Structures are given as structure tokens and as C-alpha cells.
Amino acid sequence: MSRVRIERLRRDPDRDRDRRSWLRGAAPPPIWVRVLPVALLGVVCAATLSSREPLDIGFLLGAIPPLAVLSYGPAATAILGALVIGLFHVPALQLNRPGNSDLLTLIFVAVLSVFVAFVRSHRDAQLVTVRTVAEAAQRAVVPPLPERVGPVRCAGLYRAAQRGTLVGGDFFDVRDGPYGVRAVMGDVQGHGLSAVATVASLLGAFRESVLDQRDLESVAAHLDRRLVVDSAAVQHAELFATGMLLEFSADAHTVRIVACGHPPPLLMRDGHATELAVAPGLPFGLGLGDGPPAEELSVELRPGDRLFLASDGVLEARDESGAFYPLVDRIASLDDGDPATLTEHVWADLVRHCGVIRDDATMLVLTPDHAGPAGPEDLTNGH
């Protein structure tokens, strides 16, 4: 994938997902739709003027005002309608011969098209307002990831399964606090808009924990308690979410990791990807406070190391034959050394492998900056 294409995807991530979004009013119509009414008008005029015999194609003029409705407002539609009616009376075109389109029919279609264009323009204006408010609300839940948080550079990708939404059942965040830079990635029960309330609740609890809780085990317990309380308030529902918590030391030489039912992160080092052996814990919402605390893994980081986290929508994606996407085997070959483009490369490769992605897909790349010399080689040295 070229850098130009990657930049275009970053600016408009939904563009390649649905090239016909203009039909739902979610995007401006393509150029060919705007040109079509004028082009048809020119074709009718050119064909009748160049033909030696009268052509019975005046009926095509009746299609021009309805086509204008697709991309123009009521004023432009009225102008095209008036132009069509005017051309009907041009003697050289011979469009008003018996057997051709009836003038009253053209007038009726033109007037009706202006009315439809008026209704559509008001609907589109209302839709733009609704979409703007919805996007602002969704971005307030999951704000854009900063390029850098303290000594950690960040790059993320979020693709919600429900078309037209920015937030689904996955979540991630990176925050700096008095106890270091902390990051979270998780996947709540379900996906789409039904899971947004749970995502918002968990992210709010995480942001509070970054400031108040002294260790990751306490952060995990706080998120778990949040979901337990929320679940008790919802009748006939049990809320739970998998999650991965990370905490970087002040010099970014060390990262501590706690897993709560979430797949372990990958450590990318020297052109290879290694799955870290994080002890699996219970997901949030199942009562972590009643059981043993989540086991923490501590990893020493070398210069150039990166941590790659992905949700189930990536790790459990399958192709038509049912084969899982081989992330560990492919990610090293997709890495061009730029963390900002790694997620886009993986996403493009995932789509090629699986075709349609039916689950929320989330990726997060964390690159410690100014990392010092590495410590022990053992990547499974937990506290």
C-alpha cells in the first residue's frame, strides 16, 4: 500500500468501506452523478442537430430534472427544468413533433423534481447536523489517539463493525499520570452501538484509575467493579469485557502488563514478533475482587522495541476456508519501520485475507522512546 493511499485512508477511513455512501446522504455525490444531467442534455441536442432525419428522443429530456435531484438543490434543478422546457420549443431540435414527449408532462416532471430537490436539501441539512452531533459524541467517548504520551509514541486504528459509526465494542486509550504512562485495550460483550455505553463506562473508569490507583492490579479491580455495578443496574443482562492493561516506567525502560481475558500483546524486536506470555486473568465484570489478583508481567525494553496490541476482530478473523488470520507470522513482513503506517498495512492485509470483516477491529502500537539497554532476555519474567 502506497503512502499516498495510507494518508487518504487516514483522512477518510470510511471511504473504501463504502463507496456508495452518497446514496445515504453520508457523502457528496461523485462527479459523474453531477455531470450526468448536463451530459444527457448535451447528447440530446447534439444527436438531434447532427441527424438528417428527425429523432424521436425528446422523451430523454424528461429524465434530466429527476437526475438533477440526485446532486443539485432546488434552484439548480429549476434552472435545468426551465432549460429542458425551453429546448422543447427550439424549432431546430424538432422535439415538439407529434409522438414526442408531451410539454405538459415535461412541465409536471420539472416542477415535481424541484419540489423533491427542496425536500432532499432540507433532509440533507438535517442529516449533516445529526451526523456532526453523533460524530462529536462518539469522539468524546473514544477521542483520537495522540501521537505521543510522555515517553511513549502511539499509533492506533479503529474500524467499527457497524457501518456509519466511529465507535463499537472495542476501546483503547493511553494516558499519562502520576504513576507513569498507562494504556488499555479491551473488547466488551457485543459490538456496535449497543456496546457504546459499556465502552464509555470503562474508559471513564480507566481515566480515573490512571490518576488514583497505584498499580495495575488496582486498575483492573476498579474496571471490574465498574462493570459489576453497571451489570447489576441492567435487568436480565450480564456485562463483561476483556481487557489488557500496560504501564510504562518513567524512563520507558520497562513495561508492566496485566491481562484480563484479552489476547496477549506482541513484542516486535529485531524484525521478529513474539507473543508475550502474560498470565490470563478473568475478564472485567466477573468479580475480580472476589478472586486472586491479576498476575502482572514485567518486560525490559530495548531501543527500537514496539508493542502491538490487537482485538479479537483481528486475531480471530477467518478467511472463507475458516483459517484464522496469521498475524504473528505476517506482521514482521508488513512492518516498514514506521509505527504510524504499521496498523494500516496490517488492516489492508487482513482485508485481503478475510474479505469482509464482520467484527470490530482495533490495533494499537506503542513505541517506547529513549529506551535504554535491555535487561534479561526472559520475556516471561513476571512479578
C-alpha positions in Angstrom: 0.0 0.0 0.0 1.4 3.4 -1.0 1.9 6.2 1.5 -0.5 8.3 -0.6 -3.2 5.8 -0.2 -2.4 5.3 3.5 -2.7 9.1 4.1 -6.0 9.1 2.2 -7.4 6.3 4.3 -6.2 8.1 7.5 -8.1 11.2 6.5 -11.3 9.3 5.5 -11.3 5.8 6.9 -14.8 5.0 5.7 -14.2 5.9 2.1 -13.0 2.5 1.0 -15.5 0.7 3.2 -18.5 2.1 1.4 -18.0 3.8 -2.0 -21.8 4.4 -2.3 -22.3 6.2 0.9 -23.6 9.2 -1.1 -26.8 7.3 -1.7 -27.4 7.5 2.1 -26.6 11.2 2.2 -23.3 10.4 4.1 -21.1 12.0 1.4 -21.3 14.3 -1.6 -22.3 12.6 -4.9 -19.4 11.6 -7.2 -18.5 13.8 -10.2 -20.2 11.6 -12.7 -23.6 12.0 -11.0 -23.3 15.8 -11.1 -22.3 15.8 -14.7 -24.9 13.3 -15.9 -27.9 15.7 -16.3 -25.8 18.2 -18.3 -24.2 15.5 -20.3 -27.6 14.0 -21.2 -28.8 17.4 -22.2 -25.8 17.8 -24.5 -26.2 14.4 -26.0 -29.9 15.0 -26.9 -29.1 18.4 -28.5 -26.1 17.0 -30.4 -27.9 14.0 -31.7 -30.9 15.9 -33.0 -28.8 18.6 -34.6 -26.5 16.2 -36.3 -29.1 13.8 -37.6 -30.6 14.3 -41.1 -33.8 12.6 -40.0 -35.9 13.7 -37.1 -35.2 11.6 -34.0 -37.9 10.6 -31.6 -35.7 11.1 -28.5 -37.4 14.0 -26.8 -38.6 11.7 -24.0 -35.0 11.7 -22.7 -35.4 15.4 -21.7 -37.9 14.2 -19.1 -35.1 12.3 -17.3 -32.9 15.4 -16.8 -34.8 17.1 -13.9 -35.1 13.9 -11.8 -31.3 13.2 -12.4 -30.6 16.7 -11.2 -32.3 16.0 -7.9 -29.6 13.5 -7.1 -26.9 16.1 -6.8 -28.3 19.6 -7.1 -30.5 21.8 -5.0 -33.9 23.2 -5.9 -32.5 26.3 -7.6 -30.2 24.4 -10.0 -32.9 21.8 -10.6 -35.3 24.6 -11.6 -32.8 26.1 -14.0 -32.2 22.7 -15.7 -36.0 22.1 -15.8 -36.6 25.5 -17.4 -33.8 24.8 -19.9 -35.4 21.5 -20.8 -38.8 23.2 -21.4 -37.1 25.9 -23.4 -35.3 23.4 -25.6 -38.6 21.7 -26.3 -39.6 24.9 -28.2 -36.4 25.2 -30.3 -37.5 24.6 -33.9 -34.1 23.3 -35.0 -34.4 20.4 -32.5 -37.8 19.3 -33.7 -38.7 17.9 -30.2 -42.3 19.1 -30.2 -43.4 17.0 -33.1 -46.4 14.7 -32.6 -45.2 11.5 -31.0 -42.5 13.2 -29.0 -42.7 14.0 -25.2 -45.7 16.0 -24.2 -45.0 19.5 -23.0 -47.3 19.2 -20.0 -45.6 16.0 -18.9 -42.2 17.8 -19.0 -43.5 20.7 -17.0 -45.0 18.4 -14.4 -41.8 16.4 -14.1 -39.7 19.5 -13.8 -42.0 21.0 -11.1 -42.1 17.8 -9.2 -38.3 17.5 -9.4 -37.9 21.0 -7.9 -40.1 20.0 -5.0 -38.2 16.8 -4.4 -34.9 18.7 -4.5 -36.3 21.1 -2.0 -37.2 18.3 0.4 -33.9 16.5 -0.2 -31.8 19.6 0.5 -33.6 20.1 3.8 -33.2 16.4 4.7 -29.5 16.5 3.9 -29.0 19.6 6.0 -30.7 17.9 8.9 -28.7 14.7 8.3 -25.4 16.7 8.3 -26.4 18.2 11.7 -27.3 14.8 13.1 -24.1 13.2 11.8 -22.0 16.1 13.2 -23.5 15.7 16.7 -23.2 11.9 16.5 -19.5 12.1 15.5 -18.8 14.6 18.2 -20.4 12.4 20.8 -18.5 9.3 19.6 -15.2 11.1 19.5 -15.9 12.3 23.1 -16.1 8.6 24.1 -13.1 7.5 22.1 -11.0 10.6 21.3 -8.3 10.5 18.6 -5.1 8.9 19.9 -2.3 11.4 20.4 0.9 10.7 18.6 2.9 10.8 21.8 2.0 10.4 25.5 5.0 11.0 27.8 7.9 8.8 26.7 5.7 6.6 24.5 4.8 7.1 20.9 1.3 5.9 19.9 -0.4 4.7 16.8 -3.9 3.2 16.6 -6.5 2.0 14.2 -10.2 1.5 14.9 -12.7 0.0 12.5 -16.2 -0.4 13.9 -18.2 -3.3 12.5 -21.5 -1.3 12.3 -21.4 0.8 9.2 -21.5 4.6 9.6 -20.3 4.5 13.2 -16.9 5.5 14.7 -17.3 3.6 18.0 -18.2 -0.1 18.5 -17.5 -2.7 21.1 -13.7 -2.2 21.2 -11.8 0.5 23.1 -8.3 1.7 23.7 -6.7 4.7 25.4 -3.3 5.9 26.5 -2.9 8.3 29.4 -0.1 9.9 31.5 -0.5 10.1 35.2 1.4 10.2 38.5 2.3 6.5 38.3 3.5 6.5 34.6 2.0 6.2 31.2 -0.8 3.6 31.2 -2.6 2.1 28.3 -5.7 0.0 27.9 -7.2 -2.1 25.2 -10.4 -4.0 25.5 -13.4 -5.6 23.9 -16.8 -5.5 25.5 -19.6 -8.0 25.1 -21.3 -7.5 21.8 -20.4 -4.8 19.3 -21.9 -1.8 17.5 -24.0 1.0 19.1 -25.4 -1.4 21.8 -21.9 -1.7 23.3 -21.0 2.1 23.3 -22.5 2.7 26.8 -20.3 0.0 28.3 -17.2 1.3 26.4 -17.9 4.8 27.8 -18.2 3.5 31.3 -15.0 1.5 31.1 -13.0 4.3 29.6 -14.2 6.7 32.3 -13.2 4.3 35.0 -9.8 3.8 33.4 -9.1 7.5 33.2 -9.9 7.9 36.8 -7.7 5.0 37.7 -4.7 6.5 35.9 -4.8 9.3 38.4 -5.8 7.4 41.6 -4.7 3.8 41.5 -1.1 3.0 42.4 -0.7 -0.3 40.5 -2.2 -2.2 37.6 -3.9 -4.8 39.7 -5.9 -2.0 41.4 -6.8 -0.5 38.0 -8.1 -3.9 36.9 -10.1 -4.3 40.0 -11.6 -0.8 39.6 -12.7 -1.5 36.0 -14.1 -4.8 37.1 -16.1 -3.2 39.9 -17.4 -0.6 37.4 -18.9 -3.3 35.2 -20.2 -5.3 38.1 -22.2 -2.3 39.3 -23.4 -1.4 35.8 -24.5 -5.0 35.2 -26.5 -5.0 38.4 -28.4 -2.0 37.2 -29.4 -3.7 34.0 -32.1 -6.3 34.3 -31.6 -9.7 32.6 -28.1 -8.7 31.4 -24.6 -9.6 32.4 -21.9 -7.1 31.2 -18.3 -8.2 30.8 -15.3 -7.2 28.8 -11.9 -8.5 28.1 -9.0 -6.1 28.6 -5.3 -5.5 28.5 -3.5 -3.0 30.8 0.0 -1.7 30.4 2.1 0.7 32.5 5.4 2.1 31.3 8.1 3.2 33.7 9.1 6.9 33.8 12.2 6.2 31.5 10.2 3.7 29.3 12.8 1.0 30.1 10.2 -1.3 31.5 6.5 -2.1 30.8 4.2 -3.9 33.2 1.3 -5.8 31.7 -1.9 -7.3 33.2 -4.3 -9.4 31.1 -7.9 -9.7 31.9 -9.2 -12.2 29.3 -7.6 -10.4 26.4 -5.2 -11.8 23.9 -1.5 -11.1 24.8 0.4 -8.3 23.0 3.2 -8.9 20.5 6.7 -7.7 21.2 8.3 -6.6 17.9 12.1 -6.7 18.2 14.8 -7.1 15.6 12.4 -7.9 12.8 10.6 -10.6 14.8 7.2 -10.7 16.6 6.9 -12.6 19.9 3.7 -13.2 21.7 4.3 -12.2 25.4 3.4 -14.9 27.9 1.1 -12.9 30.0 -0.9 -14.9 32.6 -4.6 -14.8 31.5 -6.9 -13.4 34.1 -10.7 -13.1 34.3 -12.5 -10.5 32.1 -13.8 -7.3 33.7 -17.3 -7.7 35.1 -16.9 -11.2 36.5 -15.8 -10.2 40.0 -12.1 -9.9 40.1 -12.2 -8.6 43.6 -13.6 -11.9 44.8 -10.7 -13.9 43.4 -6.9 -13.8 43.3 -5.4 -10.5 41.9 -4.4 -10.5 38.3 -0.8 -11.6 37.7 1.5 -8.9 36.4 4.2 -9.4 33.8 7.2 -7.1 33.6 9.2 -6.8 30.4 12.5 -5.0 29.9 12.5 -2.9 26.7 15.3 -2.3 24.3 15.8 0.6 21.9 13.6 0.0 18.9 11.1 -2.3 20.6 7.4 -2.0 19.9 4.3 -3.4 21.5 1.5 -4.4 19.1 -2.0 -5.0 20.6 -5.0 -6.2 18.6 -8.6 -7.1 19.4 -10.4 -10.3 18.7 -11.7 -8.8 15.4 -8.1 -9.0 14.1 -6.8 -12.1 15.9 -10.0 -14.2 15.3 -10.8 -13.1 11.8 -11.1 -16.0 9.3 -11.0 -16.4 5.6 -13.6 -18.3 3.5 -11.9 -21.7 4.4 -12.2 -20.9 8.2 -8.4 -20.3 8.6 -7.5 -17.7 11.2 -5.6 -14.6 10.1 -1.9 -15.4 10.9 -1.0 -12.1 12.5 2.2 -13.4 14.2 3.6 -14.8 11.0 2.8 -11.9 8.8 3.3 -8.8 10.9 7.1 -8.7 10.6 6.9 -8.6 6.8 4.3 -5.8 6.9 6.5 -3.6 9.1 8.3 -0.8 7.2 9.8 0.7 10.4 7.1 3.4 10.7 4.6 2.7 13.6 2.1 5.1 12.1 1.7 3.0 9.0 2.0 -0.5 10.5 -1.6 -0.6 11.5 -2.8 0.4 8.0 -0.6 -2.3 6.5 -2.0 -4.9 8.8 -5.5 -3.7 8.1 -5.1 -3.9 4.4 -3.5 -7.4 4.7 -6.4 -8.5 7.0 -9.0 -7.4 4.4 -7.1 -9.2 1.6 -7.0 -12.4 3.8 -10.6 -12.4 5.1 -12.6 -10.2 2.7 -15.4 -8.8 4.8 -14.6 -8.0 8.4 -17.7 -8.6 10.5 -16.4 -7.7 13.9 -14.9 -4.5 15.4 -11.2 -4.4 14.6 -8.8 -2.5 16.7 -5.0 -2.2 16.7 -2.6 -0.2 18.9 1.2 0.2 18.5 3.2 1.6 21.5 6.8 2.6 20.9 8.8 3.5 24.0 11.1 6.4 23.2 14.6 6.8 24.7 14.5 3.2 25.8 17.8 2.1 27.4 19.7 -1.1 27.2 17.7 -4.2 27.7 17.7 -6.3 30.8 17.2 -10.1 30.9 16.4 -12.0 27.8 13.5 -13.7 29.5 10.2 -12.2 28.3 8.1 -14.0 30.8 9.6 -12.7 34.0 6.5 -11.7 36.0 6.2 -10.2 39.5 
